[in-house]
Amino acid sequence: MFLKPTVTLDFAERTGHEFQYIYDANVGRHTYETLLDMAEQTELGIAELNPRDRIDVQTFIFVVGGYRDKDMPE
């Protein structure tokens, strides 16, 4: 799992995952384990979309985390 802090933190906030509270810019074991937990939970949550691998899960996280209200169609 790649960690893009801004997008990943936004995703964690939107989904209520604990990653939003434990993130530390000096990524250590606990931070990365929590990131992997969020990826696993996300994979289970989007199972009906048939993600092939963690790249699909990561892409989902990046799309949702990068979404802004201004992106809404009018």
CHARMM internal coordinates of N, CA and C (Angstrom, degrees):
IC EDIT
DIST 1 N 1 CA 1.4469
DIST 1 CA 1 C 1.5144
ANGL 1 N 1 CA 1 C 109.03
DIST 1 C 2 N 1.3178
ANGL 1 CA 1 C 2 N 115.81
DIHE 1 N 1 CA 1 C 2 N 129.18
DIST 2 N 2 CA 1.4507
ANGL 1 C 2 N 2 CA 120.65
DIHE 1 CA 1 C 2 N 2 CA 172.08
DIST 2 CA 2 C 1.5212
ANGL 2 N 2 CA 2 C 107.91
DIHE 1 C 2 N 2 CA 2 C -86.00
DIST 2 C 3 N 1.3032
ANGL 2 CA 2 C 3 N 116.21
DIHE 2 N 2 CA 2 C 3 N 149.61
DIST 3 N 3 CA 1.4578
ANGL 2 C 3 N 3 CA 120.43
DIHE 2 CA 2 C 3 N 3 CA 179.96
DIST 3 CA 3 C 1.5152
ANGL 3 N 3 CA 3 C 109.59
DIHE 2 C 3 N 3 CA 3 C -118.07
DIST 3 C 4 N 1.3138
ANGL 3 CA 3 C 4 N 114.96
DIHE 3 N 3 CA 3 C 4 N 108.26
DIST 4 N 4 CA 1.4597
ANGL 3 C 4 N 4 CA 121.21
DIHE 3 CA 3 C 4 N 4 CA 171.81
DIST 4 CA 4 C 1.5272
ANGL 4 N 4 CA 4 C 104.05
DIHE 3 C 4 N 4 CA 4 C -104.77
DIST 4 C 5 N 1.3290
ANGL 4 CA 4 C 5 N 117.39
DIHE 4 N 4 CA 4 C 5 N 103.35
DIST 5 N 5 CA 1.4630
ANGL 4 C 5 N 5 CA 121.00
DIHE 4 CA 4 C 5 N 5 CA -167.99
DIST 5 CA 5 C 1.5253
ANGL 5 N 5 CA 5 C 116.35
DIHE 4 C 5 N 5 CA 5 C -53.52
DIST 5 C 6 N 1.3152
ANGL 5 CA 5 C 6 N 118.62
DIHE 5 N 5 CA 5 C 6 N -49.19
DIST 6 N 6 CA 1.4570
ANGL 5 C 6 N 6 CA 120.11
DIHE 5 CA 5 C 6 N 6 CA -174.95
DIST 6 CA 6 C 1.5224
ANGL 6 N 6 CA 6 C 111.75
DIHE 5 C 6 N 6 CA 6 C -61.41
DIST 6 C 7 N 1.3049
ANGL 6 CA 6 C 7 N 116.55
DIHE 6 N 6 CA 6 C 7 N -50.83
DIST 7 N 7 CA 1.4637
ANGL 6 C 7 N 7 CA 121.51
DIHE 6 CA 6 C 7 N 7 CA -178.17
DIST 7 CA 7 C 1.5295
ANGL 7 N 7 CA 7 C 110.90
DIHE 6 C 7 N 7 CA 7 C -67.44
DIST 7 C 8 N 1.3156
ANGL 7 CA 7 C 8 N 116.79
DIHE 7 N 7 CA 7 C 8 N -42.68
DIST 8 N 8 CA 1.4605
ANGL 7 C 8 N 8 CA 120.68
DIHE 7 CA 7 C 8 N 8 CA -177.40
DIST 8 CA 8 C 1.5251
ANGL 8 N 8 CA 8 C 111.15
DIHE 7 C 8 N 8 CA 8 C -67.69
DIST 8 C 9 N 1.3207
ANGL 8 CA 8 C 9 N 117.20
DIHE 8 N 8 CA 8 C 9 N -40.10
DIST 9 N 9 CA 1.4612
ANGL 8 C 9 N 9 CA 120.15
DIHE 8 CA 8 C 9 N 9 CA 176.96
DIST 9 CA 9 C 1.5209
ANGL 9 N 9 CA 9 C 110.96
DIHE 8 C 9 N 9 CA 9 C -65.58
DIST 9 C 10 N 1.3200
ANGL 9 CA 9 C 10 N 117.01
DIHE 9 N 9 CA 9 C 10 N -39.82
DIST 10 N 10 CA 1.4627
ANGL 9 C 10 N 10 CA 120.17
DIHE 9 CA 9 C 10 N 10 CA 177.89
DIST 10 CA 10 C 1.5285
ANGL 10 N 10 CA 10 C 109.88
DIHE 9 C 10 N 10 CA 10 C -61.95
DIST 10 C 11 N 1.3285
ANGL 10 CA 10 C 11 N 116.88
DIHE 10 N 10 CA 10 C 11 N -43.19
DIST 11 N 11 CA 1.4685
ANGL 10 C 11 N 11 CA 120.72
DIHE 10 CA 10 C 11 N 11 CA 178.36
DIST 11 CA 11 C 1.5261
ANGL 11 N 11 CA 11 C 109.98
DIHE 10 C 11 N 11 CA 11 C -61.51
DIST 11 C 12 N 1.3294
ANGL 11 CA 11 C 12 N 117.06
DIHE 11 N 11 CA 11 C 12 N -44.37
DIST 12 N 12 CA 1.4661
ANGL 11 C 12 N 12 CA 121.07
DIHE 11 CA 11 C 12 N 12 CA -179.73
DIST 12 CA 12 C 1.5218
ANGL 12 N 12 CA 12 C 110.74
DIHE 11 C 12 N 12 CA 12 C -61.34
DIST 12 C 13 N 1.3227
ANGL 12 CA 12 C 13 N 117.43
DIHE 12 N 12 CA 12 C 13 N -40.46
DIST 13 N 13 CA 1.4683
ANGL 12 C 13 N 13 CA 120.83
DIHE 12 CA 12 C 13 N 13 CA 177.39
DIST 13 CA 13 C 1.5209
ANGL 13 N 13 CA 13 C 111.02
DIHE 12 C 13 N 13 CA 13 C -64.54
DIST 13 C 14 N 1.3255
ANGL 13 CA 13 C 14 N 116.66
DIHE 13 N 13 CA 13 C 14 N -43.73
DIST 14 N 14 CA 1.4705
ANGL 13 C 14 N 14 CA 120.59
DIHE 13 CA 13 C 14 N 14 CA -178.77
DIST 14 CA 14 C 1.5251
ANGL 14 N 14 CA 14 C 112.38
DIHE 13 C 14 N 14 CA 14 C -65.15
DIST 14 C 15 N 1.3266
ANGL 14 CA 14 C 15 N 116.03
DIHE 14 N 14 CA 14 C 15 N -30.83
DIST 15 N 15 CA 1.4671
ANGL 14 C 15 N 15 CA 119.55
DIHE 14 CA 14 C 15 N 15 CA -177.42
DIST 15 CA 15 C 1.5194
ANGL 15 N 15 CA 15 C 113.26
DIHE 14 C 15 N 15 CA 15 C -100.46
DIST 15 C 16 N 1.3371
ANGL 15 CA 15 C 16 N 117.20
DIHE 15 N 15 CA 15 C 16 N -6.39
DIST 16 N 16 CA 1.4508
ANGL 15 C 16 N 16 CA 120.75
DIHE 15 CA 15 C 16 N 16 CA 179.11
DIST 16 CA 16 C 1.5206
ANGL 16 N 16 CA 16 C 114.58
DIHE 15 C 16 N 16 CA 16 C 76.76
DIST 16 C 17 N 1.3251
ANGL 16 CA 16 C 17 N 116.99
DIHE 16 N 16 CA 16 C 17 N 20.07
DIST 17 N 17 CA 1.4597
ANGL 16 C 17 N 17 CA 119.93
DIHE 16 CA 16 C 17 N 17 CA -178.97
DIST 17 CA 17 C 1.5272
ANGL 17 N 17 CA 17 C 110.28
DIHE 16 C 17 N 17 CA 17 C -78.79
DIST 17 C 18 N 1.3412
ANGL 17 CA 17 C 18 N 116.29
DIHE 17 N 17 CA 17 C 18 N 145.53
DIST 18 N 18 CA 1.4557
ANGL 17 C 18 N 18 CA 122.25
DIHE 17 CA 17 C 18 N 18 CA -177.57
DIST 18 CA 18 C 1.5285
ANGL 18 N 18 CA 18 C 113.85
DIHE 17 C 18 N 18 CA 18 C -61.70
DIST 18 C 19 N 1.3071
ANGL 18 CA 18 C 19 N 118.22
DIHE 18 N 18 CA 18 C 19 N -15.75
DIST 19 N 19 CA 1.4622
ANGL 18 C 19 N 19 CA 121.32
DIHE 18 CA 18 C 19 N 19 CA 179.14
DIST 19 CA 19 C 1.5218
ANGL 19 N 19 CA 19 C 110.89
DIHE 18 C 19 N 19 CA 19 C -52.93
DIST 19 C 20 N 1.3154
ANGL 19 CA 19 C 20 N 116.54
DIHE 19 N 19 CA 19 C 20 N -34.20
DIST 20 N 20 CA 1.4675
ANGL 19 C 20 N 20 CA 120.30
DIHE 19 CA 19 C 20 N 20 CA -178.69
DIST 20 CA 20 C 1.5250
ANGL 20 N 20 CA 20 C 112.50
DIHE 19 C 20 N 20 CA 20 C -61.58
DIST 20 C 21 N 1.3216
ANGL 20 CA 20 C 21 N 117.50
DIHE 20 N 20 CA 20 C 21 N -24.71
DIST 21 N 21 CA 1.4619
ANGL 20 C 21 N 21 CA 121.33
DIHE 20 CA 20 C 21 N 21 CA -177.71
DIST 21 CA 21 C 1.5250
ANGL 21 N 21 CA 21 C 113.60
DIHE 20 C 21 N 21 CA 21 C -95.83
DIST 21 C 22 N 1.3137
ANGL 21 CA 21 C 22 N 118.16
DIHE 21 N 21 CA 21 C 22 N -25.37
DIST 22 N 22 CA 1.4580
ANGL 21 C 22 N 22 CA 120.04
DIHE 21 CA 21 C 22 N 22 CA -174.13
DIST 22 CA 22 C 1.5327
ANGL 22 N 22 CA 22 C 113.09
DIHE 21 C 22 N 22 CA 22 C -103.61
DIST 22 C 23 N 1.3275
ANGL 22 CA 22 C 23 N 117.57
DIHE 22 N 22 CA 22 C 23 N -6.66
DIST 23 N 23 CA 1.4643
ANGL 22 C 23 N 23 CA 119.36
DIHE 22 CA 22 C 23 N 23 CA -178.05
DIST 23 CA 23 C 1.5231
ANGL 23 N 23 CA 23 C 110.68
DIHE 22 C 23 N 23 CA 23 C -55.81
DIST 23 C 24 N 1.3089
ANGL 23 CA 23 C 24 N 115.46
DIHE 23 N 23 CA 23 C 24 N 136.98
DIST 24 N 24 CA 1.4603
ANGL 23 C 24 N 24 CA 123.42
DIHE 23 CA 23 C 24 N 24 CA 175.83
DIST 24 CA 24 C 1.5238
ANGL 24 N 24 CA 24 C 106.88
DIHE 23 C 24 N 24 CA 24 C -137.89
DIST 24 C 25 N 1.3231
ANGL 24 CA 24 C 25 N 116.33
DIHE 24 N 24 CA 24 C 25 N 130.97
DIST 25 N 25 CA 1.4708
ANGL 24 C 25 N 25 CA 120.39
DIHE 24 CA 24 C 25 N 25 CA -178.44
DIST 25 CA 25 C 1.5309
ANGL 25 N 25 CA 25 C 112.17
DIHE 24 C 25 N 25 CA 25 C -57.65
DIST 25 C 26 N 1.3040
ANGL 25 CA 25 C 26 N 116.95
DIHE 25 N 25 CA 25 C 26 N -27.06
DIST 26 N 26 CA 1.4654
ANGL 25 C 26 N 26 CA 121.54
DIHE 25 CA 25 C 26 N 26 CA 174.05
DIST 26 CA 26 C 1.5232
ANGL 26 N 26 CA 26 C 107.19
DIHE 25 C 26 N 26 CA 26 C -88.81
DIST 26 C 27 N 1.2978
ANGL 26 CA 26 C 27 N 115.70
DIHE 26 N 26 CA 26 C 27 N 76.81
DIST 27 N 27 CA 1.4607
ANGL 26 C 27 N 27 CA 121.83
DIHE 26 CA 26 C 27 N 27 CA -171.92
DIST 27 CA 27 C 1.5207
ANGL 27 N 27 CA 27 C 111.04
DIHE 26 C 27 N 27 CA 27 C -56.42
DIST 27 C 28 N 1.3117
ANGL 27 CA 27 C 28 N 113.89
DIHE 27 N 27 CA 27 C 28 N 120.34
DIST 28 N 28 CA 1.4563
ANGL 27 C 28 N 28 CA 121.21
DIHE 27 CA 27 C 28 N 28 CA 177.08
DIST 28 CA 28 C 1.5168
ANGL 28 N 28 CA 28 C 109.90
DIHE 27 C 28 N 28 CA 28 C -117.31
DIST 28 C 29 N 1.2926
ANGL 28 CA 28 C 29 N 115.07
DIHE 28 N 28 CA 28 C 29 N -171.54
DIST 29 N 29 CA 1.4611
ANGL 28 C 29 N 29 CA 121.34
DIHE 28 CA 28 C 29 N 29 CA -176.03
DIST 29 CA 29 C 1.5315
ANGL 29 N 29 CA 29 C 112.63
DIHE 28 C 29 N 29 CA 29 C -58.52
DIST 29 C 30 N 1.3264
ANGL 29 CA 29 C 30 N 117.11
DIHE 29 N 29 CA 29 C 30 N -46.89
DIST 30 N 30 CA 1.4699
ANGL 29 C 30 N 30 CA 119.98
DIHE 29 CA 29 C 30 N 30 CA -177.00
DIST 30 CA 30 C 1.5293
ANGL 30 N 30 CA 30 C 111.20
DIHE 29 C 30 N 30 CA 30 C -64.02
DIST 30 C 31 N 1.3213
ANGL 30 CA 30 C 31 N 116.34
DIHE 30 N 30 CA 30 C 31 N -42.18
DIST 31 N 31 CA 1.4644
ANGL 30 C 31 N 31 CA 120.10
DIHE 30 CA 30 C 31 N 31 CA 178.40
DIST 31 CA 31 C 1.5225
ANGL 31 N 31 CA 31 C 110.50
DIHE 30 C 31 N 31 CA 31 C -60.79
DIST 31 C 32 N 1.3247
ANGL 31 CA 31 C 32 N 116.69
DIHE 31 N 31 CA 31 C 32 N -46.61
DIST 32 N 32 CA 1.4666
ANGL 31 C 32 N 32 CA 119.83
DIHE 31 CA 31 C 32 N 32 CA -177.57
DIST 32 CA 32 C 1.5317
ANGL 32 N 32 CA 32 C 111.32
DIHE 31 C 32 N 32 CA 32 C -68.74
DIST 32 C 33 N 1.3236
ANGL 32 CA 32 C 33 N 117.54
DIHE 32 N 32 CA 32 C 33 N -38.68
DIST 33 N 33 CA 1.4705
ANGL 32 C 33 N 33 CA 119.95
DIHE 32 CA 32 C 33 N 33 CA 176.89
DIST 33 CA 33 C 1.5229
ANGL 33 N 33 CA 33 C 110.89
DIHE 32 C 33 N 33 CA 33 C -62.11
DIST 33 C 34 N 1.3256
ANGL 33 CA 33 C 34 N 116.45
DIHE 33 N 33 CA 33 C 34 N -38.16
DIST 34 N 34 CA 1.4675
ANGL 33 C 34 N 34 CA 119.96
DIHE 33 CA 33 C 34 N 34 CA 178.58
DIST 34 CA 34 C 1.5210
ANGL 34 N 34 CA 34 C 110.67
DIHE 33 C 34 N 34 CA 34 C -69.36
DIST 34 C 35 N 1.3246
ANGL 34 CA 34 C 35 N 117.00
DIHE 34 N 34 CA 34 C 35 N -36.58
DIST 35 N 35 CA 1.4666
ANGL 34 C 35 N 35 CA 120.88
DIHE 34 CA 34 C 35 N 35 CA 174.62
DIST 35 CA 35 C 1.5288
ANGL 35 N 35 CA 35 C 110.12
DIHE 34 C 35 N 35 CA 35 C -61.05
DIST 35 C 36 N 1.3244
ANGL 35 CA 35 C 36 N 117.20
DIHE 35 N 35 CA 35 C 36 N -44.61
DIST 36 N 36 CA 1.4659
ANGL 35 C 36 N 36 CA 120.80
DIHE 35 CA 35 C 36 N 36 CA 178.75
DIST 36 CA 36 C 1.5196
ANGL 36 N 36 CA 36 C 111.31
DIHE 35 C 36 N 36 CA 36 C -64.17
DIST 36 C 37 N 1.3298
ANGL 36 CA 36 C 37 N 117.37
DIHE 36 N 36 CA 36 C 37 N -36.72
DIST 37 N 37 CA 1.4671
ANGL 36 C 37 N 37 CA 120.47
DIHE 36 CA 36 C 37 N 37 CA 176.52
DIST 37 CA 37 C 1.5289
ANGL 37 N 37 CA 37 C 110.19
DIHE 36 C 37 N 37 CA 37 C -62.82
DIST 37 C 38 N 1.3186
ANGL 37 CA 37 C 38 N 116.43
DIHE 37 N 37 CA 37 C 38 N -43.02
DIST 38 N 38 CA 1.4630
ANGL 37 C 38 N 38 CA 119.57
DIHE 37 CA 37 C 38 N 38 CA 178.67
DIST 38 CA 38 C 1.5256
ANGL 38 N 38 CA 38 C 110.25
DIHE 37 C 38 N 38 CA 38 C -62.83
DIST 38 C 39 N 1.3334
ANGL 38 CA 38 C 39 N 117.28
DIHE 38 N 38 CA 38 C 39 N -39.93
DIST 39 N 39 CA 1.4640
ANGL 38 C 39 N 39 CA 120.90
DIHE 38 CA 38 C 39 N 39 CA 178.13
DIST 39 CA 39 C 1.5260
ANGL 39 N 39 CA 39 C 110.82
DIHE 38 C 39 N 39 CA 39 C -63.26
DIST 39 C 40 N 1.3275
ANGL 39 CA 39 C 40 N 117.24
DIHE 39 N 39 CA 39 C 40 N -42.03
DIST 40 N 40 CA 1.4640
ANGL 39 C 40 N 40 CA 120.89
DIHE 39 CA 39 C 40 N 40 CA 178.95
DIST 40 CA 40 C 1.5197
ANGL 40 N 40 CA 40 C 111.07
DIHE 39 C 40 N 40 CA 40 C -64.55
DIST 40 C 41 N 1.3279
ANGL 40 CA 40 C 41 N 117.05
DIHE 40 N 40 CA 40 C 41 N -44.62
DIST 41 N 41 CA 1.4642
ANGL 40 C 41 N 41 CA 120.34
DIHE 40 CA 40 C 41 N 41 CA 178.89
DIST 41 CA 41 C 1.5240
ANGL 41 N 41 CA 41 C 111.00
DIHE 40 C 41 N 41 CA 41 C -63.97
DIST 41 C 42 N 1.3207
ANGL 41 CA 41 C 42 N 116.07
DIHE 41 N 41 CA 41 C 42 N -38.80
DIST 42 N 42 CA 1.4649
ANGL 41 C 42 N 42 CA 120.38
DIHE 41 CA 41 C 42 N 42 CA 178.36
DIST 42 CA 42 C 1.5207
ANGL 42 N 42 CA 42 C 110.14
DIHE 41 C 42 N 42 CA 42 C -64.85
DIST 42 C 43 N 1.3180
ANGL 42 CA 42 C 43 N 116.40
DIHE 42 N 42 CA 42 C 43 N -43.56
DIST 43 N 43 CA 1.4676
ANGL 42 C 43 N 43 CA 120.48
DIHE 42 CA 42 C 43 N 43 CA 179.23
DIST 43 CA 43 C 1.5232
ANGL 43 N 43 CA 43 C 110.83
DIHE 42 C 43 N 43 CA 43 C -58.41
DIST 43 C 44 N 1.3182
ANGL 43 CA 43 C 44 N 117.07
DIHE 43 N 43 CA 43 C 44 N -42.53
DIST 44 N 44 CA 1.4666
ANGL 43 C 44 N 44 CA 120.61
DIHE 43 CA 43 C 44 N 44 CA 177.25
DIST 44 CA 44 C 1.5262
ANGL 44 N 44 CA 44 C 110.77
DIHE 43 C 44 N 44 CA 44 C -65.15
DIST 44 C 45 N 1.3237
ANGL 44 CA 44 C 45 N 116.33
DIHE 44 N 44 CA 44 C 45 N -39.66
DIST 45 N 45 CA 1.4609
ANGL 44 C 45 N 45 CA 120.90
DIHE 44 CA 44 C 45 N 45 CA -178.51
DIST 45 CA 45 C 1.5132
ANGL 45 N 45 CA 45 C 114.11
DIHE 44 C 45 N 45 CA 45 C -68.61
DIST 45 C 46 N 1.3156
ANGL 45 CA 45 C 46 N 117.12
DIHE 45 N 45 CA 45 C 46 N -27.11
DIST 46 N 46 CA 1.4728
ANGL 45 C 46 N 46 CA 120.11
DIHE 45 CA 45 C 46 N 46 CA -178.90
DIST 46 CA 46 C 1.5273
ANGL 46 N 46 CA 46 C 111.36
DIHE 45 C 46 N 46 CA 46 C -109.18
DIST 46 C 47 N 1.3038
ANGL 46 CA 46 C 47 N 116.78
DIHE 46 N 46 CA 46 C 47 N 19.65
DIST 47 N 47 CA 1.4762
ANGL 46 C 47 N 47 CA 120.83
DIHE 46 CA 46 C 47 N 47 CA -176.68
DIST 47 CA 47 C 1.5277
ANGL 47 N 47 CA 47 C 112.55
DIHE 46 C 47 N 47 CA 47 C -52.82
DIST 47 C 48 N 1.3203
ANGL 47 CA 47 C 48 N 117.20
DIHE 47 N 47 CA 47 C 48 N -34.75
DIST 48 N 48 CA 1.4667
ANGL 47 C 48 N 48 CA 119.16
DIHE 47 CA 47 C 48 N 48 CA -179.09
DIST 48 CA 48 C 1.5243
ANGL 48 N 48 CA 48 C 112.65
DIHE 47 C 48 N 48 CA 48 C -67.20
DIST 48 C 49 N 1.3234
ANGL 48 CA 48 C 49 N 117.06
DIHE 48 N 48 CA 48 C 49 N -15.53
DIST 49 N 49 CA 1.4641
ANGL 48 C 49 N 49 CA 121.09
DIHE 48 CA 48 C 49 N 49 CA 175.77
DIST 49 CA 49 C 1.5260
ANGL 49 N 49 CA 49 C 111.80
DIHE 48 C 49 N 49 CA 49 C -85.60
DIST 49 C 50 N 1.3373
ANGL 49 CA 49 C 50 N 116.47
DIHE 49 N 49 CA 49 C 50 N -3.90
DIST 50 N 50 CA 1.4619
ANGL 49 C 50 N 50 CA 123.83
DIHE 49 CA 49 C 50 N 50 CA 178.16
DIST 50 CA 50 C 1.5298
ANGL 50 N 50 CA 50 C 113.79
DIHE 49 C 50 N 50 CA 50 C 56.69
DIST 50 C 51 N 1.3445
ANGL 50 CA 50 C 51 N 117.08
DIHE 50 N 50 CA 50 C 51 N 56.49
DIST 51 N 51 CA 1.4648
ANGL 50 C 51 N 51 CA 117.38
DIHE 50 CA 50 C 51 N 51 CA 176.31
DIST 51 CA 51 C 1.5254
ANGL 51 N 51 CA 51 C 109.81
DIHE 50 C 51 N 51 CA 51 C -62.25
DIST 51 C 52 N 1.3147
ANGL 51 CA 51 C 52 N 116.77
DIHE 51 N 51 CA 51 C 52 N 133.25
DIST 52 N 52 CA 1.4674
ANGL 51 C 52 N 52 CA 121.21
DIHE 51 CA 51 C 52 N 52 CA -177.34
DIST 52 CA 52 C 1.5194
ANGL 52 N 52 CA 52 C 112.51
DIHE 51 C 52 N 52 CA 52 C -80.47
DIST 52 C 53 N 1.3337
ANGL 52 CA 52 C 53 N 115.60
DIHE 52 N 52 CA 52 C 53 N -30.40
DIST 53 N 53 CA 1.4570
ANGL 52 C 53 N 53 CA 119.09
DIHE 52 CA 52 C 53 N 53 CA -176.56
DIST 53 CA 53 C 1.5267
ANGL 53 N 53 CA 53 C 108.84
DIHE 52 C 53 N 53 CA 53 C -162.53
DIST 53 C 54 N 1.3251
ANGL 53 CA 53 C 54 N 115.55
DIHE 53 N 53 CA 53 C 54 N -175.69
DIST 54 N 54 CA 1.4607
ANGL 53 C 54 N 54 CA 120.13
DIHE 53 CA 53 C 54 N 54 CA -178.74
DIST 54 CA 54 C 1.5293
ANGL 54 N 54 CA 54 C 112.15
DIHE 53 C 54 N 54 CA 54 C -66.24
DIST 54 C 55 N 1.3107
ANGL 54 CA 54 C 55 N 117.05
DIHE 54 N 54 CA 54 C 55 N -23.14
DIST 55 N 55 CA 1.4625
ANGL 54 C 55 N 55 CA 118.86
DIHE 54 CA 54 C 55 N 55 CA 176.92
DIST 55 CA 55 C 1.5240
ANGL 55 N 55 CA 55 C 109.70
DIHE 54 C 55 N 55 CA 55 C -63.87
DIST 55 C 56 N 1.3261
ANGL 55 CA 55 C 56 N 117.03
DIHE 55 N 55 CA 55 C 56 N -40.60
DIST 56 N 56 CA 1.4677
ANGL 55 C 56 N 56 CA 119.85
DIHE 55 CA 55 C 56 N 56 CA 176.32
DIST 56 CA 56 C 1.5269
ANGL 56 N 56 CA 56 C 110.95
DIHE 55 C 56 N 56 CA 56 C -63.70
DIST 56 C 57 N 1.3249
ANGL 56 CA 56 C 57 N 116.78
DIHE 56 N 56 CA 56 C 57 N -41.12
DIST 57 N 57 CA 1.4661
ANGL 56 C 57 N 57 CA 121.29
DIHE 56 CA 56 C 57 N 57 CA 179.33
DIST 57 CA 57 C 1.5299
ANGL 57 N 57 CA 57 C 109.53
DIHE 56 C 57 N 57 CA 57 C -64.93
DIST 57 C 58 N 1.2998
ANGL 57 CA 57 C 58 N 116.13
DIHE 57 N 57 CA 57 C 58 N -46.07
DIST 58 N 58 CA 1.4596
ANGL 57 C 58 N 58 CA 121.12
DIHE 57 CA 57 C 58 N 58 CA 179.63
DIST 58 CA 58 C 1.5244
ANGL 58 N 58 CA 58 C 111.02
DIHE 57 C 58 N 58 CA 58 C -61.26
DIST 58 C 59 N 1.3156
ANGL 58 CA 58 C 59 N 117.02
DIHE 58 N 58 CA 58 C 59 N -41.53
DIST 59 N 59 CA 1.4623
ANGL 58 C 59 N 59 CA 120.86
DIHE 58 CA 58 C 59 N 59 CA 178.09
DIST 59 CA 59 C 1.5161
ANGL 59 N 59 CA 59 C 110.37
DIHE 58 C 59 N 59 CA 59 C -61.75
DIST 59 C 60 N 1.3330
ANGL 59 CA 59 C 60 N 116.97
DIHE 59 N 59 CA 59 C 60 N -42.08
DIST 60 N 60 CA 1.4615
ANGL 59 C 60 N 60 CA 121.05
DIHE 59 CA 59 C 60 N 60 CA 177.31
DIST 60 CA 60 C 1.5277
ANGL 60 N 60 CA 60 C 110.14
DIHE 59 C 60 N 60 CA 60 C -59.28
DIST 60 C 61 N 1.3403
ANGL 60 CA 60 C 61 N 116.69
DIHE 60 N 60 CA 60 C 61 N -46.17
DIST 61 N 61 CA 1.4639
ANGL 60 C 61 N 61 CA 121.28
DIHE 60 CA 60 C 61 N 61 CA 179.13
DIST 61 CA 61 C 1.5287
ANGL 61 N 61 CA 61 C 110.26
DIHE 60 C 61 N 61 CA 61 C -60.47
DIST 61 C 62 N 1.3263
ANGL 61 CA 61 C 62 N 117.58
DIHE 61 N 61 CA 61 C 62 N -42.84
DIST 62 N 62 CA 1.4635
ANGL 61 C 62 N 62 CA 121.09
DIHE 61 CA 61 C 62 N 62 CA -178.99
DIST 62 CA 62 C 1.5270
ANGL 62 N 62 CA 62 C 111.61
DIHE 61 C 62 N 62 CA 62 C -66.21
DIST 62 C 63 N 1.3213
ANGL 62 CA 62 C 63 N 117.39
DIHE 62 N 62 CA 62 C 63 N -39.15
DIST 63 N 63 CA 1.4644
ANGL 62 C 63 N 63 CA 120.57
DIHE 62 CA 62 C 63 N 63 CA -179.94
DIST 63 CA 63 C 1.5256
ANGL 63 N 63 CA 63 C 109.98
DIHE 62 C 63 N 63 CA 63 C -67.33
DIST 63 C 64 N 1.3280
ANGL 63 CA 63 C 64 N 116.58
DIHE 63 N 63 CA 63 C 64 N -48.84
DIST 64 N 64 CA 1.4657
ANGL 63 C 64 N 64 CA 119.78
DIHE 63 CA 63 C 64 N 64 CA -178.98
DIST 64 CA 64 C 1.5293
ANGL 64 N 64 CA 64 C 110.44
DIHE 63 C 64 N 64 CA 64 C -66.81
DIST 64 C 65 N 1.3171
ANGL 64 CA 64 C 65 N 117.07
DIHE 64 N 64 CA 64 C 65 N -44.13
DIST 65 N 65 CA 1.4566
ANGL 64 C 65 N 65 CA 120.66
DIHE 64 CA 64 C 65 N 65 CA -179.29
DIST 65 CA 65 C 1.5128
ANGL 65 N 65 CA 65 C 113.54
DIHE 64 C 65 N 65 CA 65 C -67.28
DIST 65 C 66 N 1.2994
ANGL 65 CA 65 C 66 N 117.11
DIHE 65 N 65 CA 65 C 66 N -26.39
DIST 66 N 66 CA 1.4564
ANGL 65 C 66 N 66 CA 121.08
DIHE 65 CA 65 C 66 N 66 CA -179.63
DIST 66 CA 66 C 1.5099
ANGL 66 N 66 CA 66 C 114.31
DIHE 65 C 66 N 66 CA 66 C -90.62
DIST 66 C 67 N 1.3271
ANGL 66 CA 66 C 67 N 116.35
DIHE 66 N 66 CA 66 C 67 N -5.38
DIST 67 N 67 CA 1.4681
ANGL 66 C 67 N 67 CA 121.22
DIHE 66 CA 66 C 67 N 67 CA -178.53
DIST 67 CA 67 C 1.5185
ANGL 67 N 67 CA 67 C 110.50
DIHE 66 C 67 N 67 CA 67 C -69.02
DIST 67 C 68 N 1.2953
ANGL 67 CA 67 C 68 N 117.15
DIHE 67 N 67 CA 67 C 68 N 137.83
DIST 68 N 68 CA 1.4585
ANGL 67 C 68 N 68 CA 122.98
DIHE 67 CA 67 C 68 N 68 CA 177.01
DIST 68 CA 68 C 1.5265
ANGL 68 N 68 CA 68 C 108.68
DIHE 67 C 68 N 68 CA 68 C -127.49
DIST 68 C 69 N 1.3135
ANGL 68 CA 68 C 69 N 116.35
DIHE 68 N 68 CA 68 C 69 N 153.43
DIST 69 N 69 CA 1.4620
ANGL 68 C 69 N 69 CA 121.05
DIHE 68 CA 68 C 69 N 69 CA -179.47
DIST 69 CA 69 C 1.5222
ANGL 69 N 69 CA 69 C 111.98
DIHE 68 C 69 N 69 CA 69 C -56.06
DIST 69 C 70 N 1.3327
ANGL 69 CA 69 C 70 N 116.26
DIHE 69 N 69 CA 69 C 70 N -32.46
DIST 70 N 70 CA 1.4797
ANGL 69 C 70 N 70 CA 119.25
DIHE 69 CA 69 C 70 N 70 CA 179.58
DIST 70 CA 70 C 1.5296
ANGL 70 N 70 CA 70 C 111.32
DIHE 69 C 70 N 70 CA 70 C -65.85
DIST 70 C 71 N 1.3438
ANGL 70 CA 70 C 71 N 117.69
DIHE 70 N 70 CA 70 C 71 N -14.89
DIST 71 N 71 CA 1.4555
ANGL 70 C 71 N 71 CA 121.47
DIHE 70 CA 70 C 71 N 71 CA 179.37
DIST 71 CA 71 C 1.5363
ANGL 71 N 71 CA 71 C 112.40
DIHE 70 C 71 N 71 CA 71 C -80.51
DIST 71 C 72 N 1.3312
ANGL 71 CA 71 C 72 N 116.22
DIHE 71 N 71 CA 71 C 72 N -9.50
DIST 72 N 72 CA 1.4676
ANGL 71 C 72 N 72 CA 120.69
DIHE 71 CA 71 C 72 N 72 CA -179.55
DIST 72 CA 72 C 1.5244
ANGL 72 N 72 CA 72 C 109.93
DIHE 71 C 72 N 72 CA 72 C -65.95
DIST 72 C 73 N 1.3347
ANGL 72 CA 72 C 73 N 116.26
DIHE 72 N 72 CA 72 C 73 N 137.29
DIST 73 N 73 CA 1.4731
ANGL 72 C 73 N 73 CA 117.67
DIHE 72 CA 72 C 73 N 73 CA 174.12
DIST 73 CA 73 C 1.5275
ANGL 73 N 73 CA 73 C 109.38
DIHE 72 C 73 N 73 CA 73 C -68.09
DIST 73 C 74 N 1.2806
ANGL 73 CA 73 C 74 N 115.61
DIHE 73 N 73 CA 73 C 74 N 148.84
DIST 74 N 74 CA 1.4779
ANGL 73 C 74 N 74 CA 119.98
DIHE 73 CA 73 C 74 N 74 CA -178.67
DIST 74 CA 74 C 1.4927
ANGL 74 N 74 CA 74 C 111.65
DIHE 73 C 74 N 74 CA 74 C -80.80
END
COOR INIT
IC SEED 1 N 1 CA 1 C
IC BUILD
